[in-house]
Amino acid sequence: MRILIVNPNSTASMTETIRASAQRVVLSQTQILARTVAGSPASIEGHADEARAVPGLLDTIRAAEAEGAQATVIACFDDPGLGAAREVAHGPVLGICQAGVQVATTIAARFSIVTTLPRSVPIIEDLVDGYGAGRQCRRVRSVNLPVLALEENPAEAFARLRSEIRRSAEEDGAEAVLLGCAGMAEMCRALQAETGIPVIDGVTAAVKLAEGMVGGGFATAKGGSYAFPREKAAARLMA
């Protein structure tokens, strides 16, 4: 099977990190198509960045499905353009926040999320509420680092993540911790090993769910909310 992993930001090195993390866990017969959205912001850190990334994201999904992609993973924890992506796609589309939350609520009764910047906290809190896990999610924490700092200063990022994960267990009563950024994917296993706490990477969660959905023959419903967009004539300019 072919699974598209699309990084909505324009940082190609982050796409490679995401691809490598996914490749470690997929079945041998699964082909990963990793794509970067050219022309989008270098990182997604708020609603404006999300909005700027979505048009290219949708174009990338259409092109990948023409290449045979059977499912799509949007590798940004804000799940940008998720509803729109489901409208344009034939196959299932998974956001890494929603997938991570689904895994977290399956393996733990209570969990916390650790993300990058404080401005992302309310965005993620709203997403978690929308996914029906507001009660199980004890807290959304921030390491107060920009997304790109995960690559620029990985040692500092790792130390802050490790500290917040431990605090999640001690102060929040969290039984598992979900990493709130796709750029944290490669640190997941080491963080779990050092803290002794189940740590969930949304990229891994989404890719494995995507494999299961393709294997089960599931596709995006097209009879209502996620129907393909209607074709419209170009608007005429007023004289």
N, C-alpha and C positions, 0 to 999 in steps of 0.2 A: 504494500500500500504506500501511497504518497501523502505526506502530511506537510502542509505549509506552516512554517513558523515565521511570522512577520513581526519585525521590530519596527514600531511606528516612528522611532526617532531616526536621525540620519547618521548615527555613530556606528560605522561598520565594525569596529573592534568589539563593540558590545553585542552585535549580531553574532559574531564568531563565538563569543563566550556563551551565549544562549544556545547556539547550535551544538557546541561541544557538550554542554550539559545535557541536552536532549539526546544526543547520539549515544551517550553512555547507558541510557536506560531503555531505548526502544528495542523492539524485536529485530532480529537479523534481517528479516525481509522488509522492514519499514525503511523507506527512503525519506529523508528530511530535506525539504526545500526551504532553506533559510534566506530570507529577503530583508533588505533594509529599505525604508521609505525615503527615497532621495528627495531633497528639498524641504523636508520637515525640520522642526527644531532639533538641535543636537541632543536634547534630552526633553522628556515630558515631565513638566513640573507645574501643573496647574491646568485650569480649564482652557485658557487661551492656547497653550501648547497643544492640548488635545485637539482643539478645533482646527488648528493649522495642519495637523497630521492626518486627519481623517480622509480628505479627498485622495491623497496618495495611497493611503491604506486600502481604500476600496478598489482603486485601480490595480494595486498589487494582488489583491485577492482574485479579481476577475482574470488577470493574466495567469496566475498560478493554476487556477481551475482549468484554464484552457490547456495547460501543460499536463493536466491529469491529477492535480491535487484533489484528494478526497475529503480532507478536513483541514481546518485552519485553526491555528493557535495565535492569538494576539498577545504578544510578549511585552505587555506593559501593565503594571498592577492597577492602574486607573481604569482598565478595561475600556479604553477610548473607542468610540464608534461601534460598540458591540452590536447594538440593535441594527444599525445601518449595514454592518458587515453581514449580519444574518439575512438581511433583505437581498443582498446581491449574490450571496453564495448558495450553491446547490447543497454542498456538504455541511456537516455540523461546524459551527464556529464556537470556540471556547476562549474565554478571557481567563488570564491566569489568576486574577483575584477570585472570580467565581469558582474556578476549579479548585484553587487552594482552600477556599472556605468549605467546599463540599468534602474535601479530604479531611480537613481539620475537624469538622463536626462528626465525621465517621469514626475517627480514631481517638477522639478526646471529647469529654463533656464540656470542658472549658478551654479556651485558647486565647492567646494574645497575638497581635501583629506588630512587627517592628519594621518601620519604613525609613525613608531618608530624611526629608525635610518636614518641619512642623506644619507647613502649609498643606501637606498631603494628608495630614491626619483627618480633618473633617471630610475630605473627599472620600477617603477609605471608610470612615464611619458610616457615611450615607450609603455607600455600596453594600457594606455588610448588612445594614438594616434592610436594604432592598432585596438582598439574597436570603432574608429570613433568619439571620444568625446573630442579630443584635444582642440577644440574651446570652448566648454561648461565648461571644467575643468579650472578654473581660476588659480589654484596653487596646487601643492603637498607640504604640510608642514610636518615637522618632530618635534617630541617632544624630540629628542636626548636621547632616552632611549632604551636599548636592549629589545628584545621581552620578555625575562624571567623576566625583571624588572616589567612587568605588574602584575605578581603574587607576586614577592618578595617585592615590594613597591607600592601597589595599590593606596595608598593615594597620593603619589607624582605623579604617573602616571595620576591619575584622575585630579589633579590640573593642570598639564601641558596640558592635553587634553582640559580641559575647557578653558584655556587661548588661545590655538591655534584656537579653534572653534570660540571664540568671535572675534579673530583677522581675521579669515577667512571672517566673515561677514563685519567687519569694514573696512578692508584693501583691501580685494579681491572682495568685492561685491557679495560674495557667498550667495545664497538663501537656500542652504542646504549643509551639510557636510557629507562626507563618511568616516567612520573609516577604516584606512588602515592596519588592522591586526586582525586576527580572535580572538586573545587573548583579544581584547577590547570589545568583544561582550556583556559581562554582564554589562558593564558601559553605554551602549547606552541610555537606557531609562532615567537614572539619568542625563546624560550629556544634553539630550534634555530638561529635566525639568528645569535644572539650567540655561541653556543658552537661552531658548526660540526659538532655531533654530532647524529646522528639521535635525535630525541626523540619518544616515543610517548605519546599521550593515550589512556587506556583507553576514554573515552567515544566518541571517533571510531572506534577499533578495533571496539568492540562494535556501534555503529550500522551501520557498513559491513558487518560480518559478518552482522548481522541482515537487512539488505537482501538479501544474497546468499542467505541461507537461505530467506527468504520467496520470493524469485524462483525458487529451486530446488525449491520445493514441500515443504520439510522441516517436520516438526512433531515435537513431543515424543512419544517412544514411550510407550505406555500399557499395555504388556503385562507390566510387572514393577516395577522400582524406582520409576518415576515414574507409576505408575497413580494415577488420581484417588483422593483419600482416601475411605475407606468412610464412609457415613453411619452415625451412631450415635445411639441414643436418649439424651436428656438424663439425667444421673445423678440418681438419687433421693436426697434427703437422709435420713439416718438419724433416726429419731424420738428 
